[in-house]
Amino acid sequence: MKKYYDLNVPPRILLGPGPSTVHPRVLRAMGHPLVGHLDPQYVNLMNEVQELLRYVFQTENQLTIPVSGTGSASMEAALCNFIEPGDSVLVGVNGYFGERLCDMAERYGADLQRIDRPWGDVFTVEDFQKALNKKPAKIVALVHAETSTGALQPMDGIAEIVHKQGGVLVMDCVTSLGGIPVEIDKWGVDIAYSGTQKCLSCPPGLGPLTISPQAVDVLASRKTKVANWYLDLTMIQKYWGSTRTYHHTAPISMNYALREALRLVYEEGLVERFARHQANAELLWEGLEAMGLELQVPSAHRLPTLTTVKIPEGVDGQEVRKQLLDIYNIEIAGGLGAFKGKVWRIGLMGYSSQQENILMLLSCLENLLKQH
């Protein structure tokens, strides 16, 4: 008979694009006993999770929830609830996850138009204005922090032109929420989604999502049913609203974890947390450049939570990553899409964003590059 032994998972130093290292307090929270998903204790926890999510999103939106699924589930929820067949959708594509937005939108019957920038570049307000002048859109979607490239998209002024022509703005903040400023109300973003496994340093499995009152009105005025039953916010909002109407069995232990992860963010404070991520990113950038490595994205729009480093000519990037993992127990990632085989992606997110991790990585990487 085959034997199945106890798990023996090595304690990796996670410095890739996600997941990040989970805080011990978050792991401990997951071990609390289960209660029912309509238990009064759990309902109280739901209220606190929503309050803390509003704090991190910097919003007053009442419909602010963790979707039961990974960040990709909240991404899909942000689209499937607002797209009906034939709706005009404009997507800004400057990386892998802009392409995914297009893929999802087309699956729900959108009349898709896109504007493109080279990978690692960002859009201007004029880019969107020009596209909307040609053809107005019900939904405009873009990525705030592009995980595939390490580029940070400026948001000022975009919502204004989207709203002026009657549209709603969707923003991907999967790699920014909890690590750099995400100001939903100030920027006028209508729909924003994220994941728990990056800057919040919580295990993957929930997708924070916030919806403005204007977008709730768009949802309420649909002429057809939402094409995705599981992610249908017309039903899910009743579970997370005052009536707590059953929709599905929530992942209770994951919400324990998210509450604790958000509590850590709240205790540290957003300003202090953003300053820590920025300072640690600058330490990494300086160290990499001191080793003669070139960073892919210009500093003007470089993402502090995810850095793309050009792999030096003649170096086997995959082998270096393998040796970092096998010898030093450090995980970084390779490139996606247009950057596959060309860059390493180094994440400094949440609990992983610590000076000792950076100094260890720089030392180990320098040793390996000398050998290569």
Secondary structure, DSSP 4 states (H G I P E B T S, - for coil): ----PPP-----EE-SSSPPPPPHHHHHHHTSPP--TT-HHHHHHHHHHHHHHHHHHT---SEEEEEES-HHHHHHHHHHTT--TT-EEEEEESSHHHHHHHHHHHHTT-EEEEEE--TT----HHHHHHHHHHS--SEEEEESEETTTTEE---TTHHHHHHHTT-EEEEE-TTTTTTS---HHHHT-SEEE--SSSTT---SSEEEEEE-HHHHHHHHT-SS--S-STT-HHHHHHHHSTT----S---HHHHHHHHHHHHHHHHH-HHHHHHHHHHHHHHHHHHHHHTT--BSS-GGGB-TTEEEEEPPTT--HHHHHHHHHHHH-EE-EE--GGGTTTEEEEE--GGG--HHHHHHHHHHHHHHHHH-
